Amino acid sequence: MMAAIAAADVGDQVTLIEKNEKLGKKLFITGKGRCNVTNAADMDILFSNVCTNRKFLYSAFYTFDNTSVMDFIESAGCPLKVERGDRVFPVSDHSSDIISAFQRELKKRNVTILLQTKVASVLTEQDETEGKPVVKGVKLDNGKELFAEKVVVCTGGVSYPSTGSTGDGYEFAKQHGHKIIPVVPGLVPFQVKESWCADLMGLSLKNVNLTMVQRGKKVYDGFGEMLFTHFGVSGPLVLSASSFYQEGTEASLHLDLKPAMTVEQLDKRLLRDFEENKNKQFRNSLGGLFPSKLIPVMISLSGILPEKKVNEITREERQRFVSLIKDVPMTVAGLRGFAEAIITRGGVSVKEVDPSTMESKLVKGMYFAGEVLDLDAMTGGFNLQIAWSTGYLAGISK
């Protein structure tokens, strides 16, 4: 939609081809249906939240930055608000209002929209003067050919396939010699080997610290919120950590339940709690420390007998328990699948795309934008900013 609007603004006659029955189907479910359209942070923070190929985005981000996105959406009649972490949402909290704003702008520019229309391939012809293939249009799956001097491929990745993201763009790119970086689920929950995670299903923890270690190296360290599920762990911290996970190597997660306290402070706090509950059994002395659902798991992991009287717990046992609170270990068994992934990592290699125009270096007139490219970022509106910026740049480029 952004590419179509930008192209129309520079005088192109534009046709938007959509295989779904309506526009913006994936946009509709982003941000739990509220649509986190971008992030209002400074440019350096925007770049630092891009995980893959951030340098490639230099032109795109500076040509159409986050303030340009916000100005565009608000001028299209959809007021925005900035929330915690500089996340930007429509004031209404309805993603449908963002889609409606884009539809109004498309209509205003007389963009032809073909719904429930599937592209089978991008048509090209050899041009001797260019010395490489040149786009001449697209072929639809009903055999019909539509002719154009420029084709922008914005087909997304393969996450949430129910929204139409089924990897079509990778096929179009491959047909014309483009390299595809292998795709993996991004911003996705982890499966965990420990069976006790399932006992905590539905428990959400706030203000905790999560680190991930792979190949003996700390690859992620974050503070915030996480959730236990029947298969392992999810929530904002875990989704962010997944962006740094390398398939095929052992990974461990380390959860600090009390990051605001040092080991010494936590030991003093525990001593105080134990003093107040000295005649109680260990299992009945932890109500002030953890949510009730977490207590049996922490007792089990501690190795201290649940029936043991608090005043009988040794100093070594207490210190081991303090260490456990500061580092609850979990073993990653793998990522969940594309059906649960917010985004797709991997895609069309950016080495074969011109970063200042988004045009293919292999085919004149073929452009790529958004998630179909090997670009991905953290949660917080950064992935949609990549889509808006690259879509806009592809649209205005000739």
ZALOBA-892766 format. One record per residue (C-alpha): x, y negated, z negated; residue number from 0. Coordinates in Angstrom, 2 decimals. Example, Ala and Ser with C-alpha at 12.3 -4.5 7.8 and 13.67 -1.06 7.14 Angstrom:
% residues 2
+---------+---------+---------+-----+
!      px !      py !      pz ! pos !
+---------+---------+---------+-----+
!   12.30 !    4.50 !   -7.80 !   0 !
!   13.67 !    1.06 !   -7.14 !   1 !
+---------+---------+---------+-----+
This chain:
% residues 398
+---------+---------+---------+-----+
!      px !      py !      pz ! pos !
+---------+---------+---------+-----+
!    0.00 !    0.00 !    0.00 !   0 !
!    2.81 !   -2.40 !   -0.86 !   1 !
!    4.69 !   -1.59 !    2.35 !   2 !
!    1.52 !   -2.13 !    4.41 !   3 !
!    0.81 !   -5.51 !    2.78 !   4 !
!    4.44 !   -6.67 !    3.19 !   5 !
!    4.51 !   -5.58 !    6.86 !   6 !
!    1.23 !   -7.39 !    7.56 !   7 !
!    2.65 !  -10.53 !    5.93 !   8 !
!    5.52 !  -10.63 !    8.44 !   9 !
!    3.09 !  -10.37 !   11.35 !  10 !
!    3.00 !   -6.61 !   12.01 !  11 !
!   -0.16 !   -4.85 !   13.03 !  12 !
!   -0.42 !   -2.15 !   10.35 !  13 !
!   -2.14 !    1.21 !    9.99 !  14 !
!   -2.03 !    2.93 !    6.61 !  15 !
!   -2.47 !    6.71 !    6.88 !  16 !
!   -3.65 !    8.45 !    3.71 !  17 !
!   -4.35 !   12.17 !    3.50 !  18 !
!   -6.50 !   11.84 !    0.36 !  19 !
!  -10.11 !   10.73 !    0.29 !  20 !
!   -9.08 !    7.46 !   -1.42 !  21 !
!   -6.01 !    5.23 !   -1.87 !  22 !
!   -3.76 !    5.23 !   -4.92 !  23 !
!   -4.71 !    8.62 !   -6.31 !  24 !
!   -1.45 !    9.04 !   -8.24 !  25 !
!   -1.54 !    5.42 !   -9.36 !  26 !
!   -4.92 !    6.19 !  -10.89 !  27 !
!   -3.43 !    8.62 !  -13.44 !  28 !
!   -0.22 !    6.72 !  -14.29 !  29 !
!    0.21 !    5.46 !  -17.85 !  30 !
!   -2.55 !    7.83 !  -19.02 !  31 !
!   -4.98 !    6.07 !  -16.71 !  32 !
!   -3.91 !    2.58 !  -17.81 !  33 !
!   -1.21 !    2.13 !  -15.13 !  34 !
!    2.10 !    0.82 !  -16.48 !  35 !
!    2.73 !   -1.28 !  -13.35 !  36 !
!    6.24 !   -2.49 !  -14.15 !  37 !
!    8.51 !   -3.58 !  -16.97 !  38 !
!    8.96 !   -7.26 !  -17.84 !  39 !
!   12.56 !   -6.85 !  -19.08 !  40 !
!   15.57 !   -8.72 !  -17.68 !  41 !
!   17.20 !   -7.45 !  -14.50 !  42 !
!   20.14 !   -5.79 !  -16.27 !  43 !
!   17.71 !   -3.71 !  -18.37 !  44 !
!   15.76 !   -2.82 !  -15.24 !  45 !
!   18.93 !   -1.48 !  -13.64 !  46 !
!   20.11 !    0.31 !  -16.79 !  47 !
!   16.84 !    2.29 !  -16.88 !  48 !
!   17.40 !    3.68 !  -13.38 !  49 !
!   18.96 !    7.15 !  -13.77 !  50 !
!   19.88 !    8.01 !  -10.17 !  51 !
!   21.50 !    5.79 !   -7.50 !  52 !
!   20.86 !    2.45 !   -9.23 !  53 !
!   23.35 !    0.60 !   -6.99 !  54 !
!   21.26 !    1.55 !   -3.96 !  55 !
!   18.39 !   -0.54 !   -5.42 !  56 !
!   20.33 !   -3.80 !   -5.62 !  57 !
!   18.76 !   -5.38 !   -2.50 !  58 !
!   15.30 !   -3.96 !   -3.15 !  59 !
!   15.11 !   -5.14 !   -6.78 !  60 !
!   16.43 !   -8.62 !   -5.99 !  61 !
!   14.19 !   -9.02 !   -2.90 !  62 !
!   11.02 !   -8.13 !   -4.82 !  63 !
!   11.62 !   -8.05 !   -8.56 !  64 !
!    9.35 !   -7.37 !  -11.53 !  65 !
!    8.12 !  -10.99 !  -11.76 !  66 !
!    7.23 !  -10.87 !   -8.04 !  67 !
!    5.20 !   -7.71 !   -8.68 !  68 !
!    3.38 !   -9.31 !  -11.62 !  69 !
!    2.69 !  -12.52 !   -9.70 !  70 !
!    1.38 !  -10.54 !   -6.74 !  71 !
!   -1.00 !   -8.39 !   -8.82 !  72 !
!   -2.30 !  -11.34 !  -10.85 !  73 !
!   -2.84 !  -13.45 !   -7.73 !  74 !
!   -4.78 !  -10.49 !   -6.32 !  75 !
!   -7.25 !  -10.93 !   -9.18 !  76 !
!   -5.99 !   -8.46 !  -11.76 !  77 !
!   -4.68 !  -10.11 !  -14.96 !  78 !
!   -1.79 !   -8.36 !  -16.73 !  79 !
!   -0.44 !   -8.09 !  -20.30 !  80 !
!    2.96 !   -7.14 !  -21.73 !  81 !
!    3.10 !   -4.56 !  -24.50 !  82 !
!    5.78 !   -2.92 !  -26.68 !  83 !
!    9.00 !   -2.19 !  -24.81 !  84 !
!    8.10 !   -4.86 !  -22.19 !  85 !
!    5.66 !   -2.43 !  -20.53 !  86 !
!    3.18 !   -4.22 !  -18.27 !  87 !
!   -0.47 !   -3.10 !  -18.02 !  88 !
!   -3.69 !   -4.54 !  -16.60 !  89 !
!   -5.56 !   -6.46 !  -19.32 !  90 !
!   -8.53 !   -4.16 !  -18.71 !  91 !
!   -6.44 !   -1.01 !  -19.36 !  92 !
!   -7.93 !    0.47 !  -16.17 !  93 !
!   -5.61 !    1.63 !  -13.39 !  94 !
!   -8.59 !    1.41 !  -11.02 !  95 !
!   -8.34 !   -2.40 !  -11.28 !  96 !
!   -4.78 !   -2.28 !   -9.90 !  97 !
!   -5.92 !   -0.11 !   -6.98 !  98 !
!   -8.89 !   -2.45 !   -6.32 !  99 !
!   -6.51 !   -5.44 !   -6.23 ! 100 !
!   -4.35 !   -3.71 !   -3.60 ! 101 !
!   -7.42 !   -2.70 !   -1.57 ! 102 !
!   -8.61 !   -6.32 !   -1.51 ! 103 !
!   -5.21 !   -7.49 !   -0.28 ! 104 !
!   -5.10 !   -4.80 !    2.43 ! 105 !
!   -8.57 !   -5.81 !    3.63 ! 106 !
!   -7.62 !   -9.49 !    3.61 ! 107 !
!   -4.74 !   -8.67 !    5.98 ! 108 !
!   -6.85 !   -6.50 !    8.31 ! 109 !
!   -4.78 !   -3.39 !    7.65 ! 110 !
!   -6.39 !   -0.36 !    9.31 ! 111 !
!   -6.83 !    2.41 !    6.72 ! 112 !
!   -7.24 !    6.02 !    7.82 ! 113 !
!   -8.40 !    8.17 !    4.89 ! 114 !
!   -8.42 !   12.00 !    4.89 ! 115 !
!   -5.89 !   11.86 !    7.71 ! 116 !
!   -2.78 !   14.01 !    7.59 ! 117 !
!    0.46 !   13.32 !    9.43 ! 118 !
!    2.15 !   16.40 !   10.91 ! 119 !
!    5.38 !   14.78 !   12.11 ! 120 !
!    7.14 !   11.54 !   13.00 ! 121 !
!    7.54 !   11.15 !   16.77 ! 122 !
!   10.84 !    9.96 !   18.21 ! 123 !
!   12.54 !    9.63 !   21.59 ! 124 !
!   16.20 !    9.43 !   22.47 ! 125 !
!   17.37 !    5.90 !   23.26 ! 126 !
!   20.62 !    5.72 !   25.21 ! 127 !
!   21.29 !    2.09 !   24.28 ! 128 !
!   20.88 !    2.86 !   20.56 ! 129 !
!   22.74 !    6.15 !   20.81 ! 130 !
!   20.30 !    7.73 !   18.39 ! 131 !
!   16.60 !    8.68 !   18.24 ! 132 !
!   14.07 !    5.86 !   18.03 ! 133 !
!   10.63 !    6.12 !   16.40 ! 134 !
!    7.63 !    6.05 !   18.71 ! 135 !
!    4.88 !    6.89 !   16.22 ! 136 !
!    3.33 !    9.84 !   14.39 ! 137 !
!    1.49 !   13.00 !   15.30 ! 138 !
!   -1.54 !   13.90 !   13.17 ! 139 !
!   -2.37 !   17.47 !   12.22 ! 140 !
!   -5.38 !   17.34 !   14.57 ! 141 !
!   -2.93 !   16.83 !   17.45 ! 142 !
!   -3.69 !   13.15 !   17.97 ! 143 !
!   -0.71 !   10.83 !   18.45 ! 144 !
!   -0.54 !    7.26 !   17.12 ! 145 !
!    2.14 !    5.04 !   18.58 ! 146 !
!    4.23 !    2.52 !   16.62 ! 147 !
!    7.67 !    0.94 !   16.67 ! 148 !
!    8.11 !    1.50 !   12.95 ! 149 !
!    7.04 !    4.24 !   10.54 ! 150 !
!    7.42 !    3.91 !    6.77 ! 151 !
!    7.41 !    7.25 !    4.94 ! 152 !
!    5.98 !    6.72 !    1.41 ! 153 !
!    4.73 !   10.20 !    0.62 ! 154 !
!    6.01 !   10.49 !   -2.95 ! 155 !
!    7.62 !   13.57 !   -4.43 ! 156 !
!    6.12 !   16.90 !   -5.46 ! 157 !
!    5.00 !   16.16 !   -9.02 ! 158 !
!    1.23 !   16.21 !   -9.72 ! 159 !
!    0.53 !   18.03 !   -6.42 ! 160 !
!   -3.22 !   17.60 !   -7.03 ! 161 !
!   -2.77 !   13.91 !   -6.14 ! 162 !
!   -1.43 !   14.81 !   -2.69 ! 163 !
!    2.28 !   14.78 !   -3.53 ! 164 !
!    3.20 !   17.97 !   -1.73 ! 165 !
!    6.62 !   17.13 !   -0.30 ! 166 !
!    5.47 !   16.16 !    3.22 ! 167 !
!    8.04 !   13.35 !    3.44 ! 168 !
!   10.92 !   15.76 !    2.85 ! 169 !
!    9.79 !   17.74 !    5.89 ! 170 !
!    9.54 !   14.59 !    8.07 ! 171 !
!   13.06 !   13.61 !    6.94 ! 172 !
!   14.49 !   17.11 !    7.51 ! 173 !
!   12.98 !   17.29 !   11.00 ! 174 !
!   15.19 !   14.32 !   11.90 ! 175 !
!   18.41 !   15.57 !   10.31 ! 176 !
!   18.17 !   13.94 !    6.89 ! 177 !
!   19.74 !   15.65 !    3.90 ! 178 !
!   17.39 !   16.40 !    1.00 ! 179 !
!   18.91 !   16.41 !   -2.49 ! 180 !
!   17.29 !   19.45 !   -4.21 ! 181 !
!   14.18 !   18.38 !   -6.10 ! 182 !
!   13.55 !   19.10 !   -9.79 ! 183 !
!   10.79 !   17.97 !  -12.16 ! 184 !
!   11.54 !   14.59 !  -13.82 ! 185 !
!   10.14 !   13.04 !  -17.00 ! 186 !
!    8.84 !   16.45 !  -17.98 ! 187 !
!    8.44 !   18.40 !  -21.26 ! 188 !
!   10.97 !   21.01 !  -22.41 ! 189 !
!   10.38 !   24.66 !  -23.10 ! 190 !
!   12.13 !   25.59 !  -26.33 ! 191 !
!   13.37 !   29.03 !  -27.44 ! 192 !
!   12.50 !   28.68 !  -31.14 ! 193 !
!    9.10 !   30.22 !  -31.92 ! 194 !
!    8.44 !   27.83 !  -34.83 ! 195 !
!    7.82 !   24.98 !  -32.36 ! 196 !
!    4.49 !   26.60 !  -31.46 ! 197 !
!    3.50 !   26.56 !  -35.17 ! 198 !
!    3.74 !   22.76 !  -35.01 ! 199 !
!    1.58 !   22.46 !  -31.87 ! 200 !
!   -0.19 !   19.09 !  -31.79 ! 201 !
!    2.10 !   17.47 !  -34.38 ! 202 !
!    3.32 !   14.05 !  -33.29 ! 203 !
!    6.36 !   12.52 !  -35.00 ! 204 !
!    7.05 !    8.80 !  -34.91 ! 205 !
!   10.29 !    6.92 !  -35.66 ! 206 !
!   12.54 !    9.95 !  -35.22 ! 207 !
!   15.85 !   10.26 !  -33.40 ! 208 !
!   16.48 !   12.87 !  -30.73 ! 209 !
!   19.81 !   13.73 !  -29.17 ! 210 !
!   20.56 !   16.26 !  -26.45 ! 211 !
!   23.90 !   18.04 !  -26.11 ! 212 !
!   24.99 !   19.79 !  -22.93 ! 213 !
!   28.40 !   21.33 !  -22.21 ! 214 !
!   29.49 !   20.15 !  -25.65 ! 215 !
!   28.75 !   16.52 !  -24.75 ! 216 !
!   25.99 !   14.24 !  -26.03 ! 217 !
!   24.03 !   13.32 !  -22.88 ! 218 !
!   21.01 !   11.63 !  -24.46 ! 219 !
!   20.30 !    9.76 !  -27.69 ! 220 !
!   16.94 !    8.10 !  -28.28 ! 221 !
!   14.67 !    6.76 !  -31.03 ! 222 !
!   10.89 !    6.91 !  -30.93 ! 223 !
!    8.08 !    9.41 !  -30.68 ! 224 !
!    7.83 !   13.10 !  -29.82 ! 225 !
!    5.21 !   15.84 !  -29.79 ! 226 !
!    5.28 !   19.59 !  -30.46 ! 227 !
!    3.36 !   21.82 !  -28.04 ! 228 !
!    2.57 !   25.53 !  -27.64 ! 229 !
!    5.65 !   25.90 !  -25.39 ! 230 !
!    8.11 !   23.48 !  -26.99 ! 231 !
!    8.36 !   19.70 !  -27.11 ! 232 !
!    6.99 !   16.69 !  -25.23 ! 233 !
!    6.31 !   12.98 !  -25.83 ! 234 !
!    8.24 !    9.84 !  -24.77 ! 235 !
!   11.62 !   10.84 !  -26.29 ! 236 !
!   11.57 !   14.28 !  -24.70 ! 237 !
!   10.45 !   13.00 !  -21.27 ! 238 !
!   13.33 !   10.52 !  -21.31 ! 239 !
!   15.81 !   13.22 !  -22.35 ! 240 !
!   14.67 !   15.40 !  -19.44 ! 241 !
!   16.11 !   12.83 !  -17.00 ! 242 !
!   19.59 !   13.76 !  -18.23 ! 243 !
!   19.10 !   17.52 !  -18.31 ! 244 !
!   21.20 !   19.56 !  -15.89 ! 245 !
!   19.57 !   22.80 !  -14.82 ! 246 !
!   21.57 !   25.96 !  -15.38 ! 247 !
!   23.64 !   24.92 !  -18.39 ! 248 !
!   22.92 !   25.56 !  -22.07 ! 249 !
!   21.35 !   22.55 !  -23.79 ! 250 !
!   20.44 !   21.89 !  -27.41 ! 251 !
!   18.19 !   19.26 !  -28.97 ! 252 !
!   18.95 !   17.75 !  -32.36 ! 253 !
!   16.11 !   16.06 !  -34.25 ! 254 !
!   16.84 !   13.57 !  -37.03 ! 255 !
!   13.63 !   13.31 !  -39.06 ! 256 !
!   14.89 !   10.38 !  -41.18 ! 257 !
!   17.11 !    8.24 !  -38.91 ! 258 !
!   16.69 !    5.13 !  -41.07 ! 259 !
!   18.56 !    6.82 !  -43.94 ! 260 !
!   22.19 !    7.88 !  -44.23 ! 261 !
!   23.02 !   11.35 !  -45.56 ! 262 !
!   23.88 !    9.74 !  -48.93 ! 263 !
!   20.63 !    7.76 !  -49.09 ! 264 !
!   18.60 !   10.82 !  -48.16 ! 265 !
!   20.36 !   12.92 !  -50.80 ! 266 !
!   19.51 !   10.29 !  -53.45 ! 267 !
!   15.90 !   10.21 !  -52.25 ! 268 !
!   15.70 !   14.01 !  -52.44 ! 269 !
!   17.23 !   14.01 !  -55.94 ! 270 !
!   14.59 !   11.50 !  -57.03 ! 271 !
!   11.76 !   13.61 !  -55.51 ! 272 !
!   13.16 !   16.76 !  -57.09 ! 273 !
!   13.39 !   15.04 !  -60.47 ! 274 !
!    9.72 !   14.03 !  -60.25 ! 275 !
!    8.71 !   17.57 !  -59.23 ! 276 !
!   11.28 !   19.56 !  -61.22 ! 277 !
!    8.78 !   22.09 !  -62.62 ! 278 !
!    7.02 !   22.65 !  -59.29 ! 279 !
!    7.78 !   25.30 !  -56.70 ! 280 !
!    9.91 !   24.08 !  -53.77 ! 281 !
!    6.99 !   24.43 !  -51.31 ! 282 !
!    4.87 !   22.04 !  -53.41 ! 283 !
!    7.52 !   19.35 !  -53.74 ! 284 !
!    7.84 !   18.03 !  -50.17 ! 285 !
!    4.51 !   16.21 !  -49.61 ! 286 !
!    6.18 !   12.81 !  -49.77 ! 287 !
!    8.82 !   13.70 !  -47.19 ! 288 !
!    7.02 !   15.39 !  -44.28 ! 289 !
!    3.59 !   15.80 !  -42.69 ! 290 !
!    1.89 !   18.88 !  -44.22 ! 291 !
!    2.15 !   20.88 !  -40.98 ! 292 !
!    5.94 !   20.47 !  -40.94 ! 293 !
!    6.54 !   21.60 !  -44.55 ! 294 !
!    6.34 !   25.43 !  -44.06 ! 295 !
!    8.67 !   25.22 !  -41.04 ! 296 !
!   11.24 !   23.10 !  -42.89 ! 297 !
!   11.13 !   25.49 !  -45.87 ! 298 !
!   11.62 !   28.47 !  -43.57 ! 299 !
!   14.57 !   26.81 !  -41.78 ! 300 !
!   16.14 !   25.76 !  -45.09 ! 301 !
!   16.58 !   29.34 !  -46.30 ! 302 !
!   15.41 !   28.26 !  -49.79 ! 303 !
!   12.71 !   30.52 !  -51.22 ! 304 !
!    9.33 !   28.72 !  -51.19 ! 305 !
!    8.54 !   29.93 !  -54.75 ! 306 !
!   11.85 !   28.74 !  -56.17 ! 307 !
!   11.47 !   26.15 !  -58.92 ! 308 !
!   12.81 !   22.77 !  -57.88 ! 309 !
!   15.05 !   22.55 !  -60.98 ! 310 !
!   16.71 !   25.83 !  -59.90 ! 311 !
!   17.78 !   24.56 !  -56.47 ! 312 !
!   21.56 !   24.32 !  -56.33 ! 313 !
!   23.50 !   21.27 !  -55.19 ! 314 !
!   24.72 !   23.23 !  -52.12 ! 315 !
!   21.15 !   24.20 !  -51.20 ! 316 !
!   20.00 !   20.62 !  -51.55 ! 317 !
!   22.86 !   19.30 !  -49.41 ! 318 !
!   22.19 !   21.93 !  -46.74 ! 319 !
!   18.56 !   20.81 !  -46.76 ! 320 !
!   19.64 !   17.18 !  -46.33 ! 321 !
!   21.77 !   18.24 !  -43.34 ! 322 !
!   18.78 !   20.08 !  -41.86 ! 323 !
!   16.53 !   17.00 !  -42.19 ! 324 !
!   19.17 !   14.97 !  -40.34 ! 325 !
!   19.64 !   17.65 !  -37.68 ! 326 !
!   16.83 !   20.08 !  -36.87 ! 327 !
!   18.29 !   22.11 !  -33.98 ! 328 !
!   16.34 !   23.43 !  -30.99 ! 329 !
!   17.50 !   25.35 !  -27.92 ! 330 !
!   16.23 !   24.26 !  -24.51 ! 331 !
!   14.89 !   27.20 !  -22.48 ! 332 !
!   14.19 !   25.03 !  -19.42 ! 333 !
!   11.93 !   22.35 !  -17.99 ! 334 !
!    8.20 !   22.66 !  -17.47 ! 335 !
!    7.04 !   22.66 !  -13.84 ! 336 !
!    6.10 !   19.99 !  -11.29 ! 337 !
!    2.44 !   20.19 !  -12.31 ! 338 !
!    3.42 !   18.51 !  -15.61 ! 339 !
!    6.21 !   16.27 !  -14.31 ! 340 !
!    5.56 !   12.53 !  -14.14 ! 341 !
!    8.08 !   12.12 !  -11.33 ! 342 !
!   10.34 !   14.09 !   -8.98 ! 343 !
!   14.13 !   13.89 !   -9.22 ! 344 !
!   16.01 !   14.43 !   -5.96 ! 345 !
!   14.70 !   13.72 !   -2.45 ! 346 !
!   15.95 !   12.04 !    0.73 ! 347 !
!   19.66 !   11.28 !    0.32 ! 348 !
!   20.16 !    7.51 !   -0.04 ! 349 !
!   23.51 !    7.80 !    1.76 ! 350 !
!   21.55 !    8.11 !    5.01 ! 351 !
!   19.29 !    5.11 !    4.31 ! 352 !
!   20.26 !    1.43 !    4.66 ! 353 !
!   19.81 !   -0.13 !    1.18 ! 354 !
!   19.22 !   -3.61 !    2.61 ! 355 !
!   16.26 !   -2.54 !    4.80 ! 356 !
!   15.25 !    1.03 !    3.73 ! 357 !
!   15.71 !    2.08 !    7.38 ! 358 !
!   17.08 !    5.51 !    8.23 ! 359 !
!   20.68 !    5.41 !    9.44 ! 360 !
!   19.87 !    8.39 !   11.68 ! 361 !
!   16.59 !    7.26 !   13.31 ! 362 !
!   15.86 !    3.68 !   14.37 ! 363 !
!   12.45 !    2.50 !   13.15 ! 364 !
!   12.04 !    5.22 !   10.49 ! 365 !
!   11.92 !    3.85 !    6.95 ! 366 !
!   11.63 !    5.44 !    3.52 ! 367 !
!   10.26 !    4.01 !    0.27 ! 368 !
!    9.44 !    5.14 !   -3.24 ! 369 !
!    9.70 !    8.56 !   -4.80 ! 370 !
!   10.45 !   10.38 !   -1.54 ! 371 !
!   13.97 !    8.96 !   -1.94 ! 372 !
!   16.56 !   10.36 !   -4.35 ! 373 !
!   15.78 !    7.69 !   -6.97 ! 374 !
!   14.36 !    8.07 !  -10.47 ! 375 !
!   14.17 !    6.12 !  -13.71 ! 376 !
!   13.06 !    6.31 !  -17.34 ! 377 !
!    9.47 !    5.88 !  -18.49 ! 378 !
!    8.24 !    2.32 !  -19.05 ! 379 !
!    7.16 !    1.09 !  -15.61 ! 380 !
!   10.58 !    1.45 !  -13.99 ! 381 !
!    9.59 !    4.15 !  -11.49 ! 382 !
!    6.67 !    2.07 !  -10.22 ! 383 !
!    9.02 !   -0.92 !   -9.90 ! 384 !
!   11.20 !    1.25 !   -7.63 ! 385 !
!    8.09 !    1.99 !   -5.54 ! 386 !
!    6.99 !   -1.66 !   -5.27 ! 387 !
!   10.50 !   -2.96 !   -4.48 ! 388 !
!   11.43 !   -0.35 !   -1.89 ! 389 !
!    7.95 !   -0.45 !   -0.33 ! 390 !
!    8.09 !   -4.23 !    0.00 ! 391 !
!   11.60 !   -4.18 !    1.48 ! 392 !
!   10.67 !   -1.46 !    3.99 ! 393 !
!    7.56 !   -3.45 !    4.94 ! 394 !
!    9.30 !   -6.74 !    5.69 ! 395 !
!   12.32 !   -5.23 !    7.48 ! 396 !
!   12.48 !   -5.19 !   11.27 ! 397 !
+---------+---------+---------+-----+
